[in-house]
């Protein structure tokens, strides 16, 4: 306690030194005066009295020095003085200071901004209670999707039969069709079973959760709002509870509001949450799969146990319902894996890239400091001779390093903050909705903690780098013209550092090259359609008003007529699904006239209008497209893609063959055409067999509109929307996007593009830093060898020989760095593998290009020092030394 | 003057506190003289070490200081005990007595207890 008090006083003493100094002087004056007076009384002469008094005090100045020492915290003063001295030193050398600070800021900005993303996705737990006990629960289909949907009846059986989950719930993303005062509107929503939020461990901040049984048919329709929807649509008013929305013609009552930090990535930015109310036709069929499951593991149950349990249930159901459940397996995975699994490799690659850039920046600054300490050898020797101990000199390096770290760190954090905001803005809104954990990113304590750790490590590095030069021979630095082995030491250490930097730069360049090439290949993928001047739009007509097929048919025909009549529209068509959205929405079929043993042949189904393929710009391989009048009154027809033709009709012509659904008796559908594969799923996926049916034979009030335009797509949008409103103001529209934008914003493209750009940026910076490092070593070496070169030239060496001498030195460094880097790239490519597309990790072209770029840069970097070496005047060189 | 002993490590603070306890508020010079006198002029006190010791005691809160007038009308800084200082005297006196008692046992003629 008293020590604490004493230290506080001493620290406070740092700021009151002038007053303390005055008081001290007065006190010592009084002391001396009193003793001199006493001594005089004892019979001494004035002079003797004064001498005796000072003697007793042990000398006035030493006494004052002792007093001052006690008055404050001396090493803090030293540190402060060192730091101010360091600041002055840096100011005297602004080039060095600027370079070092900028490099460190760059490294910190890169690694911290990427860390913020990594933290948000991979480290920060999901906003649920004990999220590591939550599993995604899915059905699985052979060689298709491992996270496939459950049918409602299967879900009920799984829920009843499982022994591993304390609760098992179901959800699906849903489009909400709202009737508002402004007309029809669509909004993102989700339908969940009643215990969904209780299973997640999320409680509403306002109102109540869904009650058990509220998800059964006949229960009242209730809604929970997401926090953003509550804020945006209801101004955050607390009286929102009990208000009704009209959705698909049904009034639904708002009963609760979800917490602000709640998000559930699988359904995107859902605004409205309603209960399942399993009353639709889909829910009553075991073969209609539309639900995803989440389960909370019971205490002590492992994921393996859970998987075994659900698989056993699936097998049991398969036996029980062979018609609908054949080959319907089961799968579980940690919910976090399901949510962030696809982004993890991207983030790890970026984090590695940023970390390597930081390493290169750190090494570069360390070698700069090393060079500096070399040129300050004399200064250090003088200070050492004047009494500054080794520790004192090191503390001075630390003070200088601290200045660099302080400015570099603060600047780096500022830039990182900006970079985070910029990067989140660059992510497309749609993509961000599916990665809600990236919203409101910032510098949280964990990320700042990482920045602190980096800073401390940097400080240690920047102190140690010049300090290793503080060998006992520093005294030798005073000797005139001392060169000794010091220069060679630096050349050795410096060369190794440069090899290290070049190796890192190589790894980054290879990574960027591979990602860039993947990106190029991805954009070369033929989507089977012409994406330019193609506008797409999702429509939802109120199901009550369009309950009969004839009504929908009339709507479709009238609407298409209206749209085609718009100026600038070349053609228009409708379809049940849009290309590039996914290989989902599947149907089961069999080929008539062939033996069938109940297999499902799960295949994506698309219901399209007659002009669909022409509007997309697809290519007809053989046969014909659908006719406008092919509706329910005409024979059933289908068009297949090439993949289907190849897979199911390898030796035959599918045209004229008949297929059917799995109903009994079969309803024959004749294949009338083969179309070239259209990418229905992401660009980076393989083509699958796809079935196309006439929209007019499979009508639905929810469909998509595709419009081929002659002017730019978006210029047409207002007219298009007006035409739809004119047709029926109750039709909700959403998702208007041009096909080109759709491709470029798709996850497979935008993830690769952003990572290719970022890693490319890191690689470019790393290349610059490494080349600057190489230049530094070579230039320094030329400096040290001026005399040697002078002698060589005096003895008759040609300028060409001198060039060769220097370039050879640089060449060896570059070759070592490149070799080490290429070797490391093999390891690093493993990390990249999941992001590569039609590129091998060991891609000869990329490696050769990297070798060429690095080699050319290295030659350029060593050319200037070499020229200086070659222009050495031997007479001058020998004289100055 | 004969051989003088230096002030033992750690004892100066107690000497200062005890002096202030006996004499009341006193300036540095007075404290120094009093310590020498009390020791029967056997201690050699470097006055220069006295002032940092006073400053330390003041930082620790055992004493406080204020400017006042000396007996021959000179402005001087007077030190006086605080409550914490009194407690510290009691504590340190006890410690020292214990320490000297222990040491005394070692120095006592041996064999008596055998």
Interface residues (C-beta under 8 A of the other chain):
Chain A: X2 X3 X5 X6 X9 X10 X23 X24 X26 X27 X28 X30 X31 X33 X34 X35 X37 X38 X56 X57 X58 X59 X62 X63 X66 X67 X69 X70 X71
Chain B: X27 X28 X29 X33 X46 X47 X48 X49 X51 X52 X55 X56 X58 X59 X60 X61 X62 X70 X72 X74 X75 X76 X77 X84
